[in-house]
Amino acid sequence: AAAGKLLVVPLDGSHWLSMREVLDRLSQKGHEIVVIAPETTLHIKSSKNFVMKRYPVPFTQEEMELNF
């Protein structure tokens, strides 16, 4: 089977926790993955299995953690 290129724009929280397992498996099968996520998140972290691109948001990590 041929590998492809994937662009992922995830939601934070449990959606991401489930998605990360899928991305890890796809990466193992040879797919190239780019994840676009906000600079400030609760769960979205970098991985060796995909390229992470961040975009700015109008609040800090500390502000986010206080509110959630």
C-alpha positions as CSV (number, residue, x, y, z in Angstrom):
1,A,0.0,0.0,0.0
2,A,1.2,3.5,-0.8
3,A,1.8,6.0,2.0
4,G,0.3,9.5,1.9
5,K,0.7,12.9,3.4
6,L,-1.8,14.0,6.1
7,L,-2.6,17.5,7.5
8,V,-4.2,17.3,10.9
9,V,-5.9,20.1,12.8
10,P,-6.9,18.6,16.1
11,L,-9.2,19.6,18.9
12,D,-7.6,19.6,22.4
13,G,-8.7,17.2,25.1
14,S,-9.9,13.7,24.8
15,H,-10.3,14.1,21.0
16,W,-6.5,14.6,20.7
17,L,-5.7,11.7,23.0
18,S,-7.5,9.3,20.7
19,M,-6.2,11.0,17.6
20,R,-2.6,10.7,18.7
21,E,-2.8,6.9,18.8
22,V,-4.1,6.9,15.2
23,L,-1.3,9.2,14.1
24,D,1.3,7.0,15.7
25,R,0.0,4.0,13.8
26,L,-0.2,5.9,10.5
27,S,3.4,7.2,11.0
28,Q,4.6,3.6,11.5
29,K,3.0,2.7,8.2
30,G,5.1,5.4,6.4
31,H,2.6,8.3,6.2
32,E,4.0,11.8,6.5
33,I,2.0,13.8,9.1
34,V,1.8,17.5,9.9
35,V,-0.2,18.6,12.9
36,I,-1.3,22.3,13.1
37,A,-2.1,23.3,16.7
38,P,-2.3,26.4,18.9
39,E,0.8,27.5,20.8
40,T,-1.2,27.0,24.0
41,T,-2.9,23.6,24.6
42,L,-3.7,21.2,27.4
43,H,-2.8,17.9,25.8
44,I,-1.4,18.5,22.3
45,K,2.3,17.8,22.5
46,S,5.1,17.2,19.9
47,S,6.1,13.7,18.8
48,K,8.8,12.1,16.7
49,N,6.0,10.6,14.6
50,F,4.8,13.9,13.1
51,V,5.8,17.5,12.4
52,M,4.2,20.0,14.7
53,K,3.4,23.5,13.4
54,R,2.1,26.0,16.0
55,Y,0.0,29.2,15.6
56,P,-0.4,32.0,18.1
57,V,-3.4,32.5,20.3
58,P,-4.4,35.5,22.5
59,F,-3.9,33.8,25.9
60,T,-1.0,32.2,27.8
61,Q,-0.5,28.6,28.9
62,E,-1.0,29.8,32.5
63,E,-4.3,31.5,31.7
64,M,-5.6,28.4,29.9
65,E,-4.7,26.1,32.8
66,L,-6.4,28.4,35.3
67,N,-9.6,28.4,33.3
68,F,-9.7,24.7,32.4
